[in-house]
């Protein structure tokens, strides 16, 4: 993996000339005493995935979770080799700003910068470039990404302080391009305090350490979903004191097959496939198979996988637990009706805990065990997020037409350094306990509330954390 990123960073993604909000997720922590509440009816619609009457079939077949822990091999145009433009695709549409695309003279006769799409004038009629000067003076500038034939295919942000870009304020003026946008904010960089950011189409890369008060999109079906496999690395660095870096944020990756690596998350969300620019009640029709890897301290977070066969890997034992409960919510599809049960993919939750951890079905959960049990099928919403269509979710999500319900899980480490409290899993079809040798895979029968062994299933091996991108 180090060699792969060395290739990318050393110049396969070559550079040309310089180009001249609010808390989106999270509610109260949920502990074992909160596993039931008043319902408000059926919160399900769409086609069911796995129901009680076909649990045996799922147990026989398993999902298609990949077995390799290797990273994809990049090419000149994309971080995962997913995009190979044809000669006839150049020049690419949507790479350049509608006004500042040709270096034409300004009113003083000086050439204007060539820029990616953005709102670069404070007063458009004046062609004043005031917003660009604000961006350039406080954040940095954009270099063109060119391939080996010199063809422009994207943009790389070059920060004024490369190791710690504070991507806020004038950051809102950049609107994202239709190519590859590489937004590396540095190992101590931050992104925060705005809600209109969008990197648009193309295989984009976003890397930072801290975020807060953020609602951001690396892609959206509403702005186009072509070649939109994105890479998110959120949480560079490790917090050994139990603190958090990715907070009060939601990042939506939109269409395509996206990979997200998130560390030290609290009161925040990761959306890898909600539709209509990230609404939790919609699935993105262009979404593919996504991957989330969670490391470090992880508290009160939401994950939505969207459409496709999605994998979420949670290294639970990483936590330096400073709260009573961790209280996350995992959704194989979306977090609200009608997206709850509308995903027909096979989604797998991988808990990176000791592979021999026994599964129990009654409480209290003994140390060194994992609880898996069903719910009553009532609907319990998270009240603090209910008014925000891009963040709202249900804690318990009612009963689908086929009888599927939210599952309750709880993990207690053998030495009790981690006690997750109840966490809630909706519309996941598979559960993996452990990674590496001895890992076991189960079908999640969320009609009866049980985990059924999938002896023939291939355990998923997560790729290594991309440390090279955090340096």
N, C-alpha and C positions, 0 to 999 in steps of 0.2 A: 504493500500500500504506500509506503514511503516513496518507492521508486515511481509509482503512478503519479503522485502529487508533485514529485520533483520534475517530471516531464511537463506537467501542466504549468507549474509556476516558473519553470526555467525558460519558457518561450514558445511552446507549441501554441499557446494562446498569445500570440505576439501582439505588441502594441504599436500603433501608428503614431502620428503626430498628435500632440495635445489638442483636445477640443478647447477652442478658446473659451379617539383618543379617550381616553377614559378607561376605567376598569372594565375590560371586555369579558371577564370570566370570574367565576368563583362566588361562592356563597359561604354559608356557615359550614364548619367542619361537621362531618357526620360520623357519629360513633355508634356502637352497638345498640344503644337505647333508641336510635332513630330509624329503625328499619321498617316502620309502618306508619301510615298516616292516612288522612281522608283522601279519597280518590274523586276524580271528576269525570269518570267515564273512560271509554276506550280510546287510548292514545295511539292506535296503530292503524296503518293502512298499507296498501301495496301487497306485493306477493311475499309470502313467508319463505324463509330459507329452510332451516332444519326444524321439523316439528316432531312431536313424540312418536308418531307412527312411522317415521323414517329414521329414527335414531340408529337403528341397527344397520341400515344402509350406510350412513355416515361412518359408523364404527368400522365397517368393512373397508371403505374406500379411503377415508381420510381426505385431507386437502392437498393442495399443490404447493405448500410452502417450500421454497428452495432450500437445498441442503448446504450450499456453499457459503462460507463466511467471507469470501473474497469481495473486494470492491470491483465494480465494473471498470473496464479499461476505457479511459477517455480518448477522444480524438481531437482534431484541431478545433472543432466547433462546439463540443459539448463535454461536460464533466463526466458523463457516463457513456459516451459513444453513441447516444441515441439519435443524433442529428448529423446527417451527411448531405448538405445541400448540393443540388446538381448545378452544373455550369450555367444552365438557363435560369436559375433562381437569382443570379446576380445581375444588377444591383438589387439588394433585398428591400422590399417595401417596408416602411414603418421603422426604419433605423434612425431617420433624421427628423429634426424639427421642421415643421411646415414653413417656418420663416427663416430660421438660421441653419441653412443646409448647404450653402454654396460659398460662404466667405465673401459675400457682396460688400461693397463699401458702405460705411455708415455716412451720416450727414457731414462728417469731417473728412471723409475720404479714406478713412482707415478700414481695413478689412474686418468684418465681423467674425466672431468665432463660429466654427461648425459644431453644432450641438445636437444631442439626442432630444427626443420629444420632451417638451416642458413648457411651463408658463414663465418665460424668461424676461418678459417686460412687466414692469409695475403698471405702466399705462400702455396698453397695446398700440394705440394710435401713435404714440410718441416714439416707438421703437427704441426705448431708452436702455434696455438690457439691465435695468436696475436689479431685478431679481437674480439674474445670472451673476452679477458682480457680488451680490450678497452671498450667494452660494459659493462662488469661487473664493471669496475672501475669508469665509468662515469655515467651510467644509473641505473643499478641494475642487479638482477639475476631472474631466473625463478624458481618457485616452481611447482611441479607436482600437478595437481588437481586429487584427487582420490575420488571415490564414497564410499559408506558405506561398500562395500566388499573389499575395498583397490585397486580397479582396476583403472588404469591410464586412464583418458579420456580428458585431456587438460592441459593448463599451465596458471599460473598467474604471471604477472610481479610484482616483489617486488622491488620498487624503492629505491635507496640509500637515496633520500629525498622524502619520500612517499607522502607528501602533495604537492609537486611541482616538478614532474619529467620533465626534459627538454628533450623530446623525439626527438632527432635530431642527426646529425652526425653518431655515431656508431649504431643508431637505424636501419640504412639501412641493417645491417647484418642479422637481424631476418627476416625469410621468411614466418612465419605463419605456423600453423599446420593444420591437418585435423580434429582436435577435437575442443573443446571450448577454445578459447584464451581470457583471461580476461586482458585487457590493461587499468588499472585504473591509470591515471597519476596524480591523486590528484586534490583537489579543486582549486589549483593554477597551475596545470600542463599545459604544452604546447607541441604541436607537429608541426613541421615546417621544411622547407628547404630541402625536398627531395621528389622524385616522384616515387619511386619503392616500397613503402611499401605495403604489402598485408598480411592480416591475414588468408587467405585461407578458406577452408571449415569449417563447424561447426558453432554452435551458439555463435558468438563472441560478446564481449562487449568492447566498446571504450569510455572512459570518460576523459574529459579534460576541461580546461578553454579557452585557447588561441590557435589559429592556424594562420599560414601565410605561403606563398610560398610553398604550399602543394598540391600534387596530390596523394591521398592515397586510398587504397581499403581494405575494410573489407571482401570482397569476390569477386570472378570473375568466370564466367562460363568457362573461359579459363584455370583456375587452379582447376576446379572441383566445383560443386555446391551442394554437399550432405549436408543435415541438416543445411542449411546456413541461418537461421533466425538470423539476427544480431541486436544489440542494440547500437545506437549511442547517447551519451549525450555530446553535444558540447556547451560550454558556461556556465560553472558553475559560479555562482555569478551573481550579477545584477549591471548594469551600469546606475546610475541615472543621469549621466551627458551627456547622449546621445552618448557615445563612443561605440566602437565595439571591439569584441574579436575574432570572427571567420571571418578572412579576407583573401582575395586572395588565397582561398583554394577551392578544390573540393574533397569531399569524396564520393566514390562510394561504395554502400553496396552490389551490385551484386545480385545473385539469392536469392530465398526464400522470406519470408514475414518479412520485416525489419521495425523497429520502430526507428525514429530519432527525438530527441529533441534538437533544435538549438536555441541559444539565442545570440543576439547582433551580427548580421551578416551583412557584407558589402563587395561588390565586390567579391562575392563568390558563390558557387553552392553546392547543395545537389542532388546527383544522386542516386535514390533508385531502378533503374531497367534498365539502359542502358546496351546494350550487348557488347560482344567482349571487355571485360575489361573496359567498360565505354564509348565507342564511342557514341556520341550523335545521330548518324544516324542509330543505331542498337538497337533492343530490346532484352533483355536477355530472351531466351526461357524458362528458369527455374525460372523466376521471379514470385512472388506471389502478395498478397494484402499487400500494404505498407502504413505506416502512417508517416506523418511529422507534428510536432507541433513546431510552430515558436513563440517565446516570445521575449520581450525586444525590442531593437532598430534593425530595419530591413530595409536595404537599398541596392538597386542595386544587388539583388540576383536572382539566377535561381533555379528552382526546376524541375526535371524530374522524373516522377513516374514510367515509364516503363510499362510493362505488368501488368495485374491484375486490381482489383478494388481498387484504391488508394484514400486516403483521405489526404488532406493538410489543416491544421488548422492554421490560421494566426490571432494572437491577435494584431490587427492593433493599437488599442488604447494604447498599451504599450509604443509606441514610444515617446521618448523625441527627437523630430525632429530637427535636426541641418542642414539638407540639404533642398533645394527647393522642390525636388521631391523624392519619395522613389523608384519608377521605377522598381519593380520586374517583372519577367516573369515566369509564371506557365505553365508546359507542362504535360498533362495527360500521354503521351507516351514519346518519345524522343524529342530532340530539333532541329532535322535536317532530311531532306528527306533521306531515306524512312521510318524513324521511327515515323514521325509526326502523321500520321493517322492510323498506323498499329495496334494500341492497341484496342482490342474489349471489354475491360473492361468498367465498369461504374465508372468514377472518380468524386470525389466530392471536391470542394473547400469550406471550412468553414471559413467564416469571422466572427471572434468573436468581433462583434460590437453590439450596441443595437439592440435587436430583432425586434423592430418596425421601424428600418431604412427604409424609403421608397426608392424604386428603380425608378430612372428617366432615360430618354433616350436622353435628350438633354442637352447641355452645355450652360452656366456655371453650374456646379454642386452646388446646394444650400448647405449651412451648414446643417449637419445632414442627408445627403442623399448619396446614392450609384448610380453611373452612370453605366449602362450596355448598350453597343451599339456595332454594328458590324463594320467591316472594309471593304475596297473595294475589298479585295481578292488579293492584290498585295503581292509581296515577298520583304521583307526588312530584310537583314541580319545585324547582329552586327559585324561591320568591325573589331574591335580589336581582336575578337576571331576566325575569319573565317579560320585561318591557323592551328588551333589546333583541331584535330578530337575528342578530349576528352572534349572540352569546347565550341565548336562553336554552335551557335543557331541563330534562326531567331526571329526578333522582331515581324514582321507580316509575316505569314508563307504561303502565297499564298492561293490557293483554291483547295480543295480535289476533286477527281472525283465526289463525291456526293454533292459538293457545300459547304462544311464546310469551315469556315474561322476563323481566330483569332478574339477574342472578346477584346474590350477595356473596362476596368472598372476603376472607380475612386471613392474614398471615401473621404468625408470631414466630420470631426467630428463636432458635434453640436457647440462646443466651439472653433472650428477651431485650436485646438492644433495639429491635424494631418490633413494634406492635401496630400494624396498619390501622386497626379498627376496621369497621365494615367499609368495603369499597364496592362499587356497583358496576356491573358488566351487562351491557344490553346489546343484543344482536351480534355477538361473537359466536362462532360455530365451534371453535377449537381452543383448547387450553394446553400449553406446554409447561411442564414443571422441570426446571433446570435447563442448563445449556451444556453442551459437551457430553462426555461419556456418561451414560446412564440416564440421559434426559428422557422423559416420558410424555406422550401426547395423549390427550383425551378429547372425545367429542363432548361438547356441552349440550346436554339435553335441557334446554331452558323451558320446556313444558312441564316436566316433572321435577326439575331442579336437581340434576345429578350430572356427574362427570363419568363418561363411559370410556374405558381404555380403548385406544386406537393402536393396537400392537404393530400394525403394518405401516403406520405413518412414519415419515422421515422427520426427525427433529430439525428445527431451524437453527442454524449457527449464525449469530449476528456478526456483521462486519465490525472491524476494529474502529474505535473512536478516531476521527480524523485529526489527530494531534498536530499534524503538519500544517493544517489550515489555521491553527490557533497560535502560530508562531510568527 
